[in-house]
Amino acid sequence: MTSGQRAGSEERGAPRRRWRLPAALAAVLVLGGVAATEYTLSERGHAEVDTGEGGSLSAEGTVACASAVAEGRVAETRPAGQGSGLRVVLDVEHAYKPAGRDPGRLEFVTPEPDAGRYYRVGARMLVLVSLRAGEAPSAYRDGDAPPEGTGDALEWARTWVEKAVPRSRNLKCADDEGTG
């Protein structure tokens, strides 16, 4: 009788144990996916831009709130000076904003403390420099995974920006009313 009860209790316990492992693995995969997505968005600068009122800007709004949008190669990086951050010089091959700007050099500061790992000299990228003081630029580097879809981050950003620039021309950035 006791051996029969043990067999019966083991049979009832077995499905529970079989269920725990897949459930635990599923939870780990979901949490890992969320963490990886969040890391990718913050690390690559693809996170939605916060408007300060709990909302986020559309693609057109993001471009409207950019002082410059350009594609090229990182020519130089150096410490920004006061505080932390990195000064980046981009050899511009194509300027999306301001429109009609001659390709040349774009210089900007990124406040991220470990930006030197991302902005490597020679790296090809598309950069959106924000009008908002202290806000990190959004950068999309050739060869990186895109925030969505297939291809690479630079190709994705180029398509995204080419669609957003024309629609952004009639928008004004809420934080900088004198530009648009």
MARBA-3410 file (N, C-alpha, C, O; in Angstrom, 1 decimal):
180
0.8,-1.2,0.0,0.0,0.0,0.0,0.9,1.3,0.0,0.6,2.2,-0.7 ~ 1.9,1.3,0.8,2.7,2.4,0.8,3.5,2.6,-0.5,3.7,3.7,-1.0 ~ 3.9,1.4,-1.1,4.6,1.5,-2.3,3.6,2.0,-3.4,4.0,2.7,-4.4 ~ 2.4,1.6,-3.3,1.4,2.0,-4.3,1.1,3.5,-4.2,0.8,4.2,-5.1 ~ 1.1,4.0,-2.9,0.8,5.4,-2.7,2.0,6.2,-3.2,1.8,7.3,-3.8
3.2,5.7,-3.0,4.3,6.5,-3.5,4.3,6.6,-5.1,4.6,7.6,-5.6 ~ 3.9,5.4,-5.7,3.9,5.4,-7.1,2.8,6.4,-7.6,3.0,7.2,-8.6 ~ 1.7,6.5,-6.9,0.6,7.4,-7.3,1.0,8.8,-7.1,0.7,9.7,-7.9 ~ 1.7,9.1,-5.9,2.1,10.5,-5.7,3.2,10.9,-6.6,3.2,12.1,-7.0 ~ 4.0,10.0,-7.0,5.1,10.4,-8.0,4.5,10.7,-9.3,4.9,11.6,-10.0
3.4,9.9,-9.7,2.8,10.2,-11.0,2.1,11.5,-11.0,2.1,12.3,-12.0 ~ 1.5,11.9,-9.8,0.8,13.2,-9.8,1.9,14.3,-9.8,1.6,15.4,-10.3 ~ 3.0,14.1,-9.1,4.1,15.1,-9.0,4.8,15.3,-10.3,5.4,16.4,-10.6 ~ 4.9,14.3,-11.1,5.7,14.3,-12.4,5.3,15.4,-13.3,6.1,16.2,-13.8 ~ 4.0,15.5,-13.6,3.5,16.6,-14.5,3.9,18.0,-14.0,4.2,18.9,-14.8
3.8,18.2,-12.7,4.1,19.5,-12.1,5.6,19.8,-12.4,5.9,20.9,-12.8 ~ 6.5,18.8,-12.2,7.9,19.0,-12.4,8.2,19.3,-13.9,9.0,20.1,-14.3 ~ 7.5,18.6,-14.8,7.7,18.8,-16.2,7.2,20.2,-16.6,7.7,20.8,-17.6 ~ 6.2,20.7,-16.0,5.6,22.0,-16.3,6.6,23.1,-15.8,6.7,24.1,-16.4 ~ 7.2,22.9,-14.6,8.1,24.0,-14.0,9.2,24.3,-14.9,9.5,25.5,-15.1
9.9,23.4,-15.5,11.1,23.6,-16.3,10.7,24.5,-17.6,11.4,25.5,-17.8 ~ 9.7,24.1,-18.4,9.4,24.9,-19.5,8.9,26.3,-19.1,9.2,27.3,-19.8 ~ 8.2,26.4,-18.0,7.7,27.7,-17.6,8.8,28.6,-17.1,8.9,29.7,-17.5 ~ 9.8,28.0,-16.4,11.0,28.8,-16.0,11.8,29.2,-17.2,12.2,30.3,-17.3 ~ 12.0,28.3,-18.2,12.7,28.7,-19.4,12.0,29.7,-20.2,12.6,30.7,-20.7
10.7,29.7,-20.3,9.9,30.7,-21.0,10.0,32.0,-20.3,10.2,33.0,-21.0 ~ 10.0,32.1,-19.0,10.1,33.3,-18.3,11.5,33.9,-18.5,11.6,35.1,-18.7 ~ 12.6,33.1,-18.5,13.9,33.6,-18.7,14.0,34.1,-20.1,14.7,35.2,-20.3 ~ 13.5,33.4,-21.1,13.6,33.9,-22.5,12.8,35.2,-22.7,13.3,36.1,-23.3 ~ 11.6,35.4,-22.1,10.9,36.6,-22.2,11.6,37.7,-21.5,11.8,38.8,-22.1
12.1,37.5,-20.3,12.8,38.6,-19.6,14.1,38.9,-20.3,14.5,40.1,-20.4 ~ 14.8,37.9,-20.8,16.0,38.2,-21.6,15.8,38.9,-22.8,16.6,39.8,-23.2 ~ 14.7,38.6,-23.5,14.3,39.3,-24.7,14.0,40.8,-24.4,14.4,41.7,-25.2 ~ 13.3,41.1,-23.4,12.9,42.4,-23.0,14.2,43.2,-22.6,14.4,44.3,-23.1 ~ 15.1,42.6,-21.8,16.3,43.2,-21.5,17.2,43.5,-22.7,17.8,44.5,-22.8
17.3,42.5,-23.6,18.2,42.7,-24.8,17.6,43.8,-25.6,18.4,44.6,-26.2 ~ 16.3,43.9,-25.8,15.7,44.9,-26.6,16.0,46.3,-26.0,16.3,47.2,-26.7 ~ 15.8,46.4,-24.7,16.0,47.6,-24.0,17.5,48.1,-24.1,17.8,49.2,-24.4 ~ 18.4,47.1,-23.9,19.8,47.4,-24.1,20.1,47.9,-25.5,20.9,48.8,-25.7 ~ 19.6,47.2,-26.5,19.9,47.5,-27.9,19.4,48.9,-28.2,20.1,49.7,-28.8
18.2,49.2,-27.7,17.6,50.6,-28.0,18.5,51.7,-27.3,18.7,52.7,-27.9 ~ 18.8,51.5,-26.0,19.6,52.5,-25.3,21.0,52.5,-25.8,21.6,53.6,-26.0 ~ 21.6,51.4,-26.1,23.0,51.4,-26.6,23.2,52.0,-28.0,24.2,52.6,-28.2 ~ 22.2,51.8,-28.8,22.3,52.2,-30.2,21.7,53.6,-30.5,21.7,54.1,-31.6 ~ 21.0,54.1,-29.4,20.3,55.4,-29.6,19.0,55.3,-30.4,18.6,56.3,-30.9
18.4,54.1,-30.4,17.1,54.0,-31.1,15.9,54.2,-30.2,14.8,54.0,-30.7 ~ 16.1,54.5,-29.0,14.9,54.6,-28.1,14.0,55.8,-28.5,14.6,56.8,-29.1 ~ 12.8,55.7,-28.3,11.9,56.8,-28.6,12.3,58.0,-27.9,12.7,57.9,-26.7 ~ 12.2,59.2,-28.5,12.6,60.4,-27.8,11.4,60.9,-26.9,10.3,61.0,-27.4 ~ 11.7,61.1,-25.7,10.7,61.5,-24.7,10.4,63.0,-24.9,11.3,63.8,-24.9
9.1,63.4,-24.9,8.8,64.8,-25.1,8.7,65.5,-23.8,8.5,66.7,-23.8 ~ 9.0,64.8,-22.7,8.9,65.4,-21.4,7.5,65.4,-20.8,7.3,65.8,-19.6 ~ 6.5,65.0,-21.6,5.1,65.0,-21.1,4.6,63.5,-21.1,3.4,63.3,-21.1 ~ 5.6,62.6,-21.1,5.2,61.2,-21.1,5.0,60.6,-22.5,4.8,59.4,-22.6 ~ 4.9,61.4,-23.5,4.7,60.9,-24.9,6.1,60.8,-25.6,7.1,61.2,-25.0
6.0,60.3,-26.8,7.3,60.2,-27.6,7.0,60.8,-28.9,5.9,60.9,-29.4 ~ 8.1,61.3,-29.6,8.0,62.0,-30.9,7.8,60.9,-32.0,8.4,59.8,-31.9 ~ 7.2,61.3,-33.0,7.1,60.5,-34.2,8.5,60.6,-34.9,9.3,61.4,-34.5 ~ 8.6,59.9,-36.0,9.9,60.0,-36.8,10.0,61.4,-37.3,11.1,61.9,-37.2 ~ 9.0,62.0,-37.8,9.0,63.4,-38.3,9.3,64.3,-37.2,10.1,65.3,-37.4
8.8,64.1,-36.0,9.0,65.0,-34.8,10.5,64.9,-34.4,11.1,65.9,-34.0 ~ 11.0,63.7,-34.4,12.4,63.5,-34.1,13.4,64.2,-35.0,14.3,64.9,-34.6 ~ 13.1,64.2,-36.3,13.9,64.9,-37.3,13.7,66.4,-37.1,14.6,67.2,-37.2 ~ 12.4,66.8,-36.9,12.2,68.3,-36.6,12.9,68.8,-35.4,13.3,70.0,-35.4 ~ 13.2,68.0,-34.4,13.9,68.4,-33.2,15.4,68.1,-33.3,16.1,68.1,-32.3
15.9,67.9,-34.6,17.3,67.7,-34.8,17.9,68.9,-35.4,17.3,69.5,-36.4 ~ 19.0,69.4,-34.9,19.7,70.5,-35.5,20.4,70.1,-36.8,20.6,70.8,-37.7 ~ 20.9,68.8,-36.8,21.6,68.3,-38.0,21.3,66.8,-38.1,21.2,66.1,-37.1 ~ 21.2,66.3,-39.4,21.0,64.9,-39.7,22.0,64.6,-40.8,21.8,65.2,-41.9 ~ 23.0,63.8,-40.6,24.0,63.6,-41.6,24.5,62.2,-41.6,24.5,61.5,-40.5
25.1,61.8,-42.7,25.7,60.4,-42.9,27.1,60.6,-43.3,27.4,61.5,-44.1 ~ 28.0,59.8,-42.7,29.4,59.9,-43.0,30.2,59.0,-42.2,29.7,58.0,-41.7 ~ 31.5,59.3,-42.1,32.5,58.5,-41.3,33.0,59.3,-40.1,33.3,60.5,-40.3 ~ 33.2,58.6,-39.0,33.8,59.2,-37.9,35.3,59.5,-38.2,36.0,58.6,-38.5 ~ 35.6,60.8,-38.1,37.0,61.2,-38.4,37.8,61.4,-37.2,39.1,61.1,-37.2
37.2,61.8,-36.1,37.9,62.0,-34.9,37.0,61.9,-33.6,35.8,62.3,-33.7 ~ 37.6,61.5,-32.5,36.9,61.6,-31.2,37.9,62.1,-30.2,39.1,61.8,-30.3 ~ 37.4,62.8,-29.2,38.2,63.3,-28.1,37.3,63.6,-27.0,36.1,63.9,-27.1 ~ 37.9,63.7,-25.8,37.1,64.1,-24.6,36.4,65.4,-24.8,37.0,66.3,-25.5 ~ 35.2,65.6,-24.3,34.4,66.8,-24.5,34.9,68.0,-23.7,34.6,69.1,-24.0
35.7,67.7,-22.7,36.2,68.8,-21.9,35.5,68.8,-20.5,35.7,67.9,-19.8 ~ 34.7,69.8,-20.3,34.0,69.9,-19.0,33.1,68.7,-18.8,32.3,68.3,-19.8 ~ 33.1,68.1,-17.6,32.2,67.0,-17.4,32.6,65.8,-18.1,33.8,65.6,-18.5 ~ 31.6,64.9,-18.4,32.0,63.7,-19.2,31.4,63.8,-20.5,30.6,64.7,-20.8 ~ 31.7,62.9,-21.4,31.2,62.9,-22.7,32.3,62.9,-23.7,33.5,62.8,-23.4
31.9,62.8,-25.0,32.9,62.7,-26.1,32.5,63.6,-27.2,31.3,63.7,-27.6 ~ 33.5,64.3,-27.7,33.3,65.2,-28.9,33.6,64.3,-30.1,34.7,63.7,-30.2 ~ 32.7,64.3,-31.1,32.8,63.5,-32.3,32.8,64.4,-33.5,32.0,65.3,-33.6 ~ 33.7,64.1,-34.4,33.8,64.8,-35.7,33.5,63.8,-36.8,34.1,62.7,-36.9 ~ 32.4,64.1,-37.6,32.0,63.2,-38.6,32.3,63.9,-40.0,31.9,65.0,-40.2
33.0,63.1,-40.8,33.2,63.6,-42.2,31.9,63.3,-43.0,31.6,62.1,-43.2 ~ 31.2,64.3,-43.3,29.8,64.2,-43.9,29.9,63.9,-45.3,30.6,64.6,-46.1 ~ 29.2,62.8,-45.7,29.1,62.5,-47.1,27.7,62.9,-47.7,27.6,63.2,-48.9 ~ 26.7,62.9,-46.8,25.4,63.3,-47.2,24.7,64.0,-46.0,24.5,63.4,-44.9 ~ 24.3,65.2,-46.2,23.5,66.0,-45.2,22.1,65.9,-45.5,21.7,66.4,-46.6
21.2,65.4,-44.6,19.8,65.4,-44.8,19.2,66.7,-44.2,18.2,67.2,-44.7 ~ 19.8,67.2,-43.1,19.3,68.4,-42.5,20.5,69.1,-41.9,21.3,68.4,-41.2 ~ 20.7,70.4,-42.1,19.9,71.3,-42.9,20.0,70.9,-44.4,21.0,70.5,-44.9 ~ 18.9,71.1,-45.1,18.8,70.7,-46.5,19.7,71.6,-47.3,19.8,72.8,-47.0 ~ 20.3,71.0,-48.3,21.2,71.7,-49.2,22.6,72.1,-48.6,23.4,72.7,-49.3
22.8,71.6,-47.4,24.1,71.9,-46.8,25.2,71.1,-47.5,25.1,70.0,-47.9 ~ 26.3,71.8,-47.8,27.4,71.2,-48.4,28.1,70.1,-47.5,28.2,70.4,-46.3 ~ 28.4,69.0,-48.0,29.0,68.0,-47.2,30.3,68.6,-46.7,31.0,69.3,-47.4 ~ 30.6,68.3,-45.5,31.9,68.8,-44.8,32.1,68.0,-43.6,32.2,66.8,-43.6 ~ 32.1,68.8,-42.5,32.3,68.1,-41.2,31.1,68.5,-40.2,30.7,69.6,-40.2
30.7,67.5,-39.4,29.7,67.8,-38.4,30.4,67.4,-37.1,30.9,66.3,-36.9 ~ 30.4,68.4,-36.2,31.0,68.1,-34.8,29.9,68.2,-33.8,29.0,69.1,-33.8 ~ 29.8,67.2,-32.9,28.8,67.2,-31.9,29.4,66.5,-30.6,30.4,65.8,-30.7 ~ 28.7,66.7,-29.5,29.1,66.1,-28.3,28.0,65.1,-27.8,26.8,65.4,-27.9 ~ 28.5,64.0,-27.4,27.6,63.0,-26.8,27.9,62.8,-25.4,29.1,62.6,-25.0
26.9,62.9,-24.5,27.1,62.8,-23.1,27.4,61.4,-22.5,27.8,61.3,-21.3 ~ 27.2,60.4,-23.3,27.4,59.0,-22.8,28.9,58.8,-22.4,29.8,59.1,-23.1 ~ 29.1,58.3,-21.2,30.4,58.1,-20.7,31.2,57.0,-21.5,32.5,57.1,-21.5 ~ 30.6,56.1,-22.1,31.3,55.0,-22.8,31.2,55.1,-24.3,31.3,54.1,-25.0 ~ 30.9,56.3,-24.8,30.6,56.6,-26.2,31.8,56.2,-27.1,31.7,55.9,-28.3
33.0,56.2,-26.6,34.2,55.9,-27.4,34.2,54.5,-28.0,34.8,54.3,-29.0 ~ 33.5,53.6,-27.3,33.4,52.2,-27.8,32.5,52.2,-29.1,32.7,51.4,-29.9 ~ 31.5,53.1,-29.1,30.5,53.1,-30.2,31.0,54.0,-31.4,30.9,53.6,-32.5 ~ 31.5,55.2,-31.1,31.9,56.1,-32.1,33.4,55.9,-32.4,34.3,56.6,-31.9 ~ 33.7,54.8,-33.1,35.1,54.5,-33.5,35.5,55.2,-34.8,34.7,55.3,-35.7
36.7,55.7,-34.8,37.2,56.4,-36.0,37.2,55.4,-37.1,37.6,54.3,-37.1 ~ 36.6,55.9,-38.2,36.4,55.1,-39.5,35.1,54.5,-39.6,34.7,54.1,-40.7 ~ 34.3,54.5,-38.5,33.0,53.9,-38.5,32.0,54.7,-39.4,32.0,56.0,-39.3 ~ 31.3,54.1,-40.2,30.3,54.8,-41.1,29.0,54.8,-40.4,28.5,53.7,-39.9 ~ 28.3,56.0,-40.3,27.1,56.1,-39.5,26.2,57.3,-40.0,26.7,58.2,-40.6
25.0,57.2,-39.6,24.0,58.3,-39.8,23.7,58.8,-38.4,23.4,58.0,-37.5 ~ 23.8,60.1,-38.2,23.6,60.7,-36.9,22.5,61.8,-36.9,22.5,62.6,-37.9 ~ 21.7,61.8,-35.9,20.7,62.9,-35.7,21.1,63.6,-34.4,21.1,63.0,-33.3 ~ 21.5,64.9,-34.6,22.0,65.7,-33.4,20.8,66.5,-32.9,20.2,67.3,-33.7 ~ 20.4,66.3,-31.7,19.2,67.0,-31.1,19.4,68.5,-30.9,20.5,68.9,-30.6
18.3,69.2,-31.0,18.3,70.6,-30.6,18.4,70.8,-29.1,18.8,71.8,-28.6 ~ 17.9,69.8,-28.4,17.8,69.9,-27.0,19.2,69.7,-26.3,19.9,68.7,-26.5 ~ 19.5,70.7,-25.5,20.8,70.7,-24.8,20.9,69.4,-23.9,20.0,69.1,-23.2 ~ 22.1,68.8,-24.0,22.4,67.7,-23.1,21.8,66.3,-23.6,22.0,65.3,-23.0 ~ 21.0,66.4,-24.6,20.4,65.1,-25.1,21.4,64.4,-26.1,22.0,65.0,-26.9
21.5,63.1,-25.9,22.4,62.4,-26.7,22.0,62.3,-28.1,20.8,62.2,-28.4 ~ 22.9,62.3,-29.1,22.5,62.2,-30.5,22.0,60.7,-30.7,22.4,59.8,-30.0 ~ 21.2,60.6,-31.7,20.8,59.2,-32.2,21.8,58.8,-33.3,22.0,59.6,-34.2 ~ 22.4,57.7,-33.2,23.4,57.2,-34.2,23.1,55.8,-34.6,22.7,55.0,-33.8 ~ 23.3,55.6,-35.9,23.0,54.3,-36.5,24.2,53.9,-37.3,24.6,54.5,-38.3
24.9,52.9,-36.8,26.2,52.5,-37.4,26.1,51.3,-38.4,25.3,50.4,-38.2 ~ 26.9,51.4,-39.5,26.9,50.4,-40.5,27.4,49.1,-39.9,28.3,49.0,-39.1 ~ 26.6,48.0,-40.2,27.0,46.7,-39.7,26.2,46.3,-38.5,26.2,45.1,-38.1 ~ 25.7,47.3,-37.8,24.9,46.9,-36.5,23.5,46.4,-36.9,23.1,46.7,-38.0 ~ 22.9,45.7,-36.0,21.6,45.2,-36.3,20.6,46.3,-36.2,20.7,47.2,-35.4
19.6,46.4,-37.1,18.6,47.4,-37.1,17.7,47.3,-36.0,17.5,46.2,-35.4 ~ 17.0,48.4,-35.6,16.1,48.3,-34.5,14.9,47.4,-34.8,14.2,46.9,-33.9 ~ 14.6,47.3,-36.1,13.5,46.4,-36.5,13.7,46.0,-38.0,14.4,46.7,-38.7 ~ 13.2,44.9,-38.4,13.4,44.5,-39.8,14.7,43.8,-40.0,15.3,43.2,-39.1 ~ 15.1,43.8,-41.3,16.4,43.1,-41.6,17.3,44.2,-42.2,17.0,45.3,-42.3
18.5,43.7,-42.5,19.5,44.6,-43.1,20.4,45.1,-41.9,20.7,44.3,-41.0 ~ 20.9,46.3,-42.1,21.7,46.8,-41.0,21.2,48.2,-40.5,20.3,48.7,-41.2 ~ 21.7,48.6,-39.4,21.2,49.9,-38.8,21.3,51.1,-39.7,20.4,51.9,-39.8 ~ 22.4,51.2,-40.4,22.6,52.3,-41.3,21.6,52.3,-42.4,21.0,53.4,-42.7 ~ 21.4,51.2,-43.1,20.4,51.1,-44.2,19.0,51.4,-43.6,18.2,52.2,-44.2
18.7,50.9,-42.5,17.4,51.1,-41.8,17.2,52.6,-41.5,16.1,53.2,-41.9 ~ 18.2,53.2,-40.9,18.1,54.7,-40.6,18.0,55.5,-41.8,17.3,56.5,-41.8 ~ 18.7,55.2,-42.9,18.7,56.0,-44.1,17.3,56.0,-44.7,16.8,57.1,-45.0 ~ 16.6,54.8,-44.7,15.3,54.7,-45.2,14.3,55.5,-44.3,13.4,56.2,-44.8 ~ 14.5,55.4,-43.0,13.6,56.0,-42.0,13.8,57.5,-42.1,12.7,58.2,-42.1
15.0,58.0,-42.2,15.2,59.5,-42.3,14.7,60.0,-43.7,14.1,61.1,-43.7 ~ 15.0,59.3,-44.8,14.5,59.8,-46.1,13.0,60.0,-46.1,12.5,60.8,-46.8 ~ 12.3,59.1,-45.4,10.8,59.2,-45.3,10.4,60.4,-44.4,9.4,61.1,-44.7 ~ 11.1,60.6,-43.3,10.7,61.5,-42.3,11.1,63.0,-42.6,10.4,63.9,-42.2 ~ 12.2,63.2,-43.3,12.7,64.6,-43.6,11.6,65.4,-44.3,11.3,66.5,-43.8
11.0,65.0,-45.4,10.1,65.8,-46.1,8.9,66.2,-45.2,8.4,67.3,-45.2 ~ 8.4,65.2,-44.4,7.2,65.5,-43.6,7.6,66.3,-42.3,6.7,66.9,-41.7 ~ 8.9,66.4,-42.0,9.3,67.1,-40.8,9.4,68.6,-41.1,9.5,69.4,-40.2 ~ 9.5,69.0,-42.4,9.8,70.4,-42.7,8.7,71.4,-42.2,9.1,72.6,-42.0 ~ 7.5,71.0,-42.0,6.4,71.8,-41.6,6.2,71.7,-40.1,5.3,72.3,-39.6
7.0,71.0,-39.4,6.9,70.8,-37.9,7.9,71.7,-37.2,9.0,72.0,-37.7 ~ 7.5,72.1,-36.0,8.4,72.8,-35.1,8.6,72.0,-33.9,7.7,71.3,-33.4 ~ 9.8,72.0,-33.4,10.2,71.3,-32.2,9.6,72.0,-31.0,9.8,73.2,-30.9 ~ 8.8,71.3,-30.2,8.2,72.0,-29.1,9.1,72.7,-28.1,8.8,73.7,-27.5 ~ 10.3,72.1,-27.9,11.3,72.7,-27.0,12.1,73.8,-27.6,12.8,74.5,-26.8
12.0,74.1,-28.9,12.8,75.1,-29.5,11.9,75.8,-30.6,12.0,75.5,-31.7 ~ 11.0,76.7,-30.2,10.0,77.2,-31.0,10.6,78.0,-32.2,9.9,78.3,-33.2 ~ 11.8,78.5,-32.1,12.3,79.3,-33.2,12.9,78.5,-34.4,13.4,79.1,-35.3 ~ 12.8,77.2,-34.4,13.4,76.4,-35.5,12.3,75.5,-36.0,11.2,75.4,-35.5 ~ 12.6,74.9,-37.1,11.6,74.0,-37.7,12.1,73.2,-38.8,11.3,72.4,-39.4
END
